[in-house]
């Protein structure tokens, strides 16, 4: 219900800096509103075909349910919250989204970067989006306990804190029912495989 609550208008995955795209007719684009998927490799269909990624599956779901949206996937593998913040003003100006699905922070956690700085960056992105009158869906992440329980707990709690602070919708954990299930994860042990992509969409959609 969280994601559907944000849907108020009318899907296409287009390219940004070499990213994938699937286009709709020009006439349809003129009538559609825009969802910006703004994340890292978890949203960029790392290791699988772009057509199999959850962003493309979202496009298909929206079309099947008669929502008129262009889904722009501006996700970049390896992206950190700092990198995301640096390029967000350009993305907001270029694509003028109505909704942004903000899925960043996982790489900060895997690299043991400052949770405080990650929170600051995500907060700034939320504020930039809201200033541009863009509805925000914040996607939460959890990380393995490599850096100790204090870091791990602080990391996971950041998303809920930001959701409450900025009054934005939250997906508590993007990889719910996917993480730690080998049959749903690629050989690198990190990225969901083709079987995991529909489950990511379920978590984002939250029916």
Secondary structure, DSSP 8 states (H G I E B T S, - for coil): -HHHHH------B--STT---B---HHHHHH-EEEEEEESTTTTTTTS-GGGSHHHHHHHHHHHTT--EEEEE---TT--HHHHHHHHHHHHHHH--SEEEEE--HHHHHTT--HHHHHHHHHHHHHHHHHTT-EEEEE-----GGG-HHHHHHHHHHHHHHHHHHT-EEES-TTTTTTT-GGGB-TTSSSB-HHHHHHHHHHHH--
